[in-house]
């Protein structure tokens, strides 16, 4: 009864629009009160907030957010799209493929998917429509390409998962590299297939002289340097993820200075937005910590593990059900909220089935990408619709082929876990 009271309160608060962190905090406090009275509530509240926000690894989040804000200020996404469009835009569906490549490149220096989707909406989408692309195809590829920032390091979602699951954050970030490349290739192949089916959907672009192609390559240099300052130093073992995040923030500021976009106004806005994002995530983590105590004391997780362990079914069936559940949750909830709500419950189950928590974290983020484009709450689709002025139904329609492609990719990662685990196993110490 106590468990249902806590969960019922949580879902009610979420339904009326209460921020996730506060909803988890209040429902967790109610559950703790029902279990042990005000003494237990006071004892946990006196320690949980400080122990959560004082974690050294938490510094990674504000640094990566600040890096993302500086990258947005620099306007580098425009140049990335122009460069990729010049090289692949000549083929049918080329601008759509260029959008995926630009999304991957932008995701490699910006860890937030909504910012990536918004930026691509104002750069690549108008270019595709001007060239005569089918609107739903153009909007769909922009929405799905924006999700690459969730997977390709630096990824805020992977950092949050690492903090919740107590998994090595450096390994998680490096584990997202190969899956990120595979997902990018899947998006490009989907666009190619759609253009092959009906060439009028995605006509070829004008020929670009070789001199212009070579000239545009110079914009990729600063992006590669910034990527190396974060992912490269983590992989080589030169720096920890926390130290690399500080290097990334410094490099992002350098990029904004290089493009002469940094001034008092843009610096103030970047610092303020990064601070707001950090406070929001910190509050979510504190609320999850309190709610996690409640779940532990009521033995919900232990009972679930025991129940599933007694089922006479192969472990891949259980994993399929878990991933399907994540896709359903993604239709209605924010991905960070899903992480903090489910990881404390699901992770012990994953471990009991013999799966690697690092592998599951990357799989979870790929599944979250599907939720970002799935109705009715697919956030990236609403972002694209807002910034492009296209109907949201058109955007959702355009993402359906990519939904199918993502399901195939997820199955590939489940069947071949080495695709995720190989690169982290080769990391420097």
WOSUL-V497863 format. One record per run of one state. SS is the DSSP state (H for helix, E for strand, L for the rest). FROM is the first residue (numbers start at 1). TO is the last residue. Records with the same first field share a line. If there is no record, write none. Layout:
SS->FROM-TO  FROM-TO
This chain:
L->1-1  16-19  46-47  54-55  75-75  89-93  108-112  131-134  151-155  166-168  198-198  202-209  217-217  237-240  259-263  298-299  310-314  331-334  353-356  372-378  389-391  416-417  426-429
H->2-15  20-45  48-53  56-74  76-88  94-107  113-130  135-150  156-165  169-197  199-201  210-216  218-236  241-258  264-297  300-309  315-330  335-352  357-371  379-388  392-415  418-425
